[in-house]
Amino acid sequence: MSMRRRPSTCSRRFPCRLRGKSGVPASPASWNPPWPATFWWPPSPWFADAYGTWGLAPVWGMSVRLPERVGRAVAREVSFTSRRVDGHGAAEIGLVDRCVADDRLDGAVAELTAEIAANSAGTNRIYKALYARQSTMDRGEALRFERSLPFGLPEDRTARLNATRR
């Protein structure tokens, strides 16, 4: 995925691979939830919340989305210092899920994609819907909601269960 491409134009929300230099609008922290299942980033790109460097104020949701992704304490440090964070640092603070060597990124994402594709698309759809809906619920409410099967069962459930019994 190109760093210059607006996240709202992505038809699929996972996995995402990030390349090149980042900045405020191109970072995972500025993207709209629900988050993709995983962000993988090579060591070479960097992220910085550079509003303070330029004397700007966040207006695209950085003050909301960055703490959602990395927690309030880390978000404050990143924002107040405008410190650049490379791929390793981004993984360390939770901005991205993994840092993968530049020359292995495409292969690693292809492997992850194959693992995801081998599973039930219906189950993945249900998980994504549950994660999105439960984000505003307390734990007890989220557990009751999940148990109610609000999104039904995957259509391929019977075929997959029968295949494992053979």
C-alpha positions in Angstrom: 0.0 0.0 0.0 1.4 3.4 -0.9 2.0 5.8 1.9 0.4 8.5 -0.1 -2.9 6.7 -0.5 -5.7 7.8 1.8 -6.8 4.9 4.1 -10.5 5.6 3.4 -9.9 4.3 -0.2 -8.7 0.9 1.0 -11.4 -1.7 0.4 -9.9 -4.3 2.7 -8.8 -3.4 6.2 -6.1 -6.0 6.7 -3.3 -6.7 6.4 -1.6 -3.4 5.6 2.1 -3.0 4.8 3.6 0.4 5.0 6.6 1.7 3.1 8.4 5.0 2.7 8.4 8.0 5.0 5.4 8.7 7.1 4.1 11.8 8.7 0.9 12.9 10.4 -1.7 12.1 7.7 0.0 8.9 6.5 0.6 7.1 9.8 -1.5 4.3 11.3 -2.4 6.6 14.1 -4.2 8.9 11.8 -6.3 6.2 10.2 -10.0 5.7 11.0 -10.9 2.7 13.2 -11.7 -0.1 13.1 -8.0 -0.9 12.9 -6.8 -3.5 10.4 -5.9 -6.8 11.9 -2.2 -6.0 11.6 0.1 -3.3 10.5 3.6 -4.5 9.4 6.2 -1.9 8.8 9.9 -2.2 7.7 12.6 -0.5 9.7 13.3 2.3 7.2 10.1 4.4 7.3 9.6 6.7 10.2 6.6 8.3 12.0 6.5 11.6 13.8 3.6 13.6 15.2 5.2 16.7 13.9 2.4 19.2 14.6 4.5 20.8 17.4 7.5 21.1 15.2 5.5 23.1 12.7 3.3 25.0 15.2 0.1 23.3 14.0 -2.9 21.9 15.9 -4.3 18.4 15.2 -7.5 18.5 13.2 -7.6 15.1 11.6 -8.0 13.1 14.8 -4.4 12.5 15.9 -5.3 13.5 19.5 -8.0 10.8 19.5 -6.6 8.0 17.3 -3.0 8.0 18.5 -4.0 7.3 22.1 -6.4 4.7 20.9 -3.6 2.9 19.2 -0.6 3.3 21.6 -2.2 4.5 24.9 -2.4 8.0 26.4 1.1 8.1 28.1 2.9 7.0 24.9 0.8 9.3 22.7 1.6 12.3 24.9 5.3 11.6 24.7 5.2 11.1 21.0 3.1 14.3 20.5 5.0 16.5 22.9 8.4 15.6 21.6 7.7 15.3 17.9 10.3 12.5 18.1 10.8 10.4 14.9 10.1 6.7 15.4 11.4 4.2 12.9 9.8 0.8 12.2 11.4 -0.9 15.2 10.3 1.9 17.5 6.8 1.9 16.0 6.5 -1.8 16.9 7.9 -1.2 20.3 5.3 1.4 21.2 2.4 -0.5 19.6 1.9 1.9 16.6 2.4 -1.0 14.3 2.2 -4.7 15.1 5.5 -5.9 13.6 8.6 -4.6 12.1 9.8 -6.7 9.2 13.0 -6.2 7.2 12.5 -4.2 4.1 13.5 -7.1 1.8 11.2 -9.5 3.6 8.1 -7.3 3.9 6.3 -8.5 0.8 7.0 -12.1 1.5 5.9 -11.8 5.1 2.7 -10.1 4.2 2.0 -12.7 1.6 2.5 -15.5 4.2 0.2 -13.7 6.6 -2.4 -13.2 3.9 -2.3 -16.9 2.9 -2.8 -17.8 6.6 -5.8 -15.5 6.8 -7.2 -16.7 3.5 -7.0 -20.3 4.6 -9.5 -19.7 7.3 -13.2 -19.1 7.1 -14.0 -15.7 5.5 -17.3 -15.8 7.4 -15.5 -16.2 10.8 -13.2 -13.4 9.9 -16.2 -11.2 8.9 -17.9 -12.0 12.3 -14.7 -11.3 14.3 -14.3 -7.9 12.6 -17.9 -7.0 13.2 -17.6 -8.1 16.9 -14.4 -6.2 17.5 -15.9 -3.0 15.9 -19.2 -3.2 17.9 -17.6 -4.3 21.2 -15.1 -1.5 21.4 -17.6 0.7 23.2 -19.0 -2.0 25.5 -17.8 -3.0 29.0 -16.5 -6.6 29.3 -19.8 -8.1 30.6 -21.9 -6.5 27.9 -19.4 -7.5 25.2 -19.5 -11.2 26.5 -23.3 -11.2 26.4 -23.3 -9.6 23.0 -21.0 -12.2 21.6 -23.0 -15.1 23.1 -26.1 -13.8 21.3 -24.6 -14.5 17.9 -25.6 -11.1 16.6 -23.9 -11.8 13.2 -25.0 -15.4 12.9 -22.7 -18.3 12.1 -20.3 -18.7 9.1 -21.9 -20.2 6.0 -19.0 -22.6 5.6 -19.2 -23.9 9.2 -20.6 -27.3 8.4 -18.3 -28.0 5.4 -15.2 -27.0 7.4 -16.3 -29.1 10.5 -17.0 -32.2 8.3 -13.6 -31.8 6.5 -11.7 -31.9 9.8 -13.5 -35.1 10.9 -12.3 -37.0 7.8 
